[in-house]
């Protein structure tokens, strides 16, 4: 008793089998010339927020800049949260600020104040 062959018997079935095997990397419902694949995802976001000074600034960058500019003691007085007052570190601050929207808003606001203050000091 011999086992039956698993290769398709008709030429159309063979062509379909070859096309399926040859095109595993092409996503369904997409064409190689589609504009979504040719444009970077960040390009529309930059055009949407051209005057937003917080756009593209990481939270870690903000916390480090504020700690350098004000120092942890003054930062803890300006924004009264424990991660700035009791054994402050960038890591613990980031962990808290990512989970607490109201505290993150305060940090973003103080960061914008710091940028304005730096501009004023450099101009005058």
Backbone torsions as a table, in degrees:
resi	resn	phi	psi	omega
1	UNK	NA	124.9	179.7
2	UNK	-101.9	153.3	178.9
3	UNK	-85.3	144.8	-179.7
4	UNK	-70.6	148.4	178.4
5	UNK	-71.9	148.3	179.9
6	UNK	-100.7	0.0	178.9
7	UNK	-80.8	144.0	-179.9
8	UNK	-65.0	145.3	-174.2
9	UNK	-92.2	-30.2	-178.1
10	UNK	-91.3	152.0	178.6
11	UNK	-61.3	-36.0	179.3
12	UNK	-66.4	-39.6	179.0
13	UNK	-67.8	-37.5	177.7
14	UNK	-65.7	-40.7	179.1
15	UNK	-65.5	-41.8	179.3
16	UNK	-65.3	-40.5	178.5
17	UNK	-63.7	-40.8	178.6
18	UNK	-67.3	-37.9	179.4
19	UNK	-67.6	-38.4	179.0
20	UNK	-67.2	-42.0	-179.0
21	UNK	-70.9	-29.8	-175.8
22	UNK	-83.3	-16.0	-173.6
23	UNK	-122.5	48.9	178.7
24	UNK	-76.6	-19.2	-176.0
25	UNK	-90.7	-3.7	178.9
26	UNK	-91.3	124.9	-179.5
27	UNK	-74.5	144.7	177.3
28	UNK	-66.8	149.8	179.0
29	UNK	61.7	27.5	176.5
30	UNK	-134.7	153.2	176.6
31	UNK	-118.5	151.2	-179.5
32	UNK	-63.8	-23.0	-177.7
33	UNK	-95.1	9.6	-176.8
34	UNK	-66.8	140.4	-176.8
35	UNK	-64.9	-24.9	-178.8
36	UNK	-65.0	-32.0	-179.0
37	UNK	-80.8	-25.3	-175.0
38	UNK	-88.2	-14.8	-178.6
39	UNK	-106.5	139.6	176.8
40	UNK	-69.7	148.7	-177.2
41	UNK	-68.4	-27.1	-175.9
42	UNK	-79.8	-17.4	-177.1
43	UNK	-62.0	-46.4	179.1
44	UNK	-66.4	-33.3	-179.0
45	UNK	-66.1	-39.2	179.3
46	UNK	-67.2	-37.8	179.4
47	UNK	-70.0	-28.6	-178.0
48	UNK	-76.1	-24.2	-177.4
49	UNK	-132.0	61.2	-174.8
50	UNK	-70.0	-25.0	-176.2
51	UNK	-112.1	14.2	179.6
52	UNK	-87.9	110.4	-177.6
53	UNK	-69.3	-15.7	179.3
54	UNK	-89.8	-11.2	-177.3
55	UNK	-65.0	122.9	178.8
56	UNK	85.5	-2.4	179.4
57	UNK	-91.4	123.7	180.0
58	UNK	-76.0	152.7	178.5
59	UNK	-60.3	-38.7	179.0
60	UNK	-61.8	-40.4	178.2
61	UNK	-61.3	-41.7	179.2
62	UNK	-63.5	-47.0	-176.8
63	UNK	-64.2	-43.2	-179.5
64	UNK	-65.0	-42.8	180.0
65	UNK	-64.2	-41.5	179.4
66	UNK	-66.5	-41.5	179.3
67	UNK	-65.9	-36.2	177.6
68	UNK	-70.7	-39.8	-175.3
69	UNK	-75.4	-48.7	-175.6
70	UNK	-96.8	-30.7	-170.0
71	UNK	88.2	155.1	-176.3
72	UNK	-64.6	-36.9	-178.3
73	UNK	-62.8	-51.4	179.8
74	UNK	-67.8	-34.4	177.2
75	UNK	-62.5	-40.0	177.1
76	UNK	-67.7	-27.0	176.3
77	UNK	-78.8	-37.9	-178.4
78	UNK	-73.6	-40.6	176.3
79	UNK	-121.4	105.3	-171.8
80	UNK	-86.3	81.4	173.0
81	UNK	-131.7	148.2	-172.0
82	UNK	-61.6	-32.3	-176.9
83	UNK	-66.2	-16.6	174.9
84	UNK	-99.3	-15.8	-174.3
85	UNK	-104.1	-40.8	-174.1
86	UNK	-110.4	110.9	-179.3
87	UNK	49.2	61.3	-174.3
88	UNK	-71.7	142.7	173.1
89	UNK	-151.4	159.0	-179.7
90	UNK	-64.5	-43.0	-178.3
91	UNK	-60.6	-48.7	-179.4
92	UNK	-67.2	-35.6	178.8
93	UNK	-65.0	-44.2	179.7
94	UNK	-62.9	-41.9	-179.7
95	UNK	-60.2	-44.5	179.9
96	UNK	-69.5	-45.5	-174.9
97	UNK	-67.8	-29.8	178.4
98	UNK	-70.6	-24.2	-179.1
99	UNK	-96.8	-10.8	-171.5
100	UNK	-125.6	97.0	-175.2
101	UNK	-60.4	-38.7	-176.9
102	UNK	-66.5	-36.3	179.2
103	UNK	-72.3	-36.4	177.9
104	UNK	-64.3	-39.2	177.4
105	UNK	-61.3	-39.8	178.1
106	UNK	-65.2	-39.6	178.2
107	UNK	-65.7	-42.8	178.7
108	UNK	-63.2	-40.1	179.1
109	UNK	-64.8	-44.7	178.7
110	UNK	-66.4	-34.0	177.3
111	UNK	-64.3	-41.9	177.5
112	UNK	-64.8	-39.6	176.3
113	UNK	-60.6	-43.7	-179.9
114	UNK	-61.5	-42.6	179.0
115	UNK	-62.7	-42.5	177.8
116	UNK	-63.8	-42.1	179.8
117	UNK	-63.5	-41.6	178.3
118	UNK	-64.2	-40.7	177.7
119	UNK	-62.7	-43.4	179.3
120	UNK	-61.9	-42.9	-178.8
121	UNK	-68.3	-33.0	179.1
122	UNK	-76.9	-30.7	-179.4
123	UNK	-80.2	-35.9	-172.2
124	UNK	-96.4	NA	NA
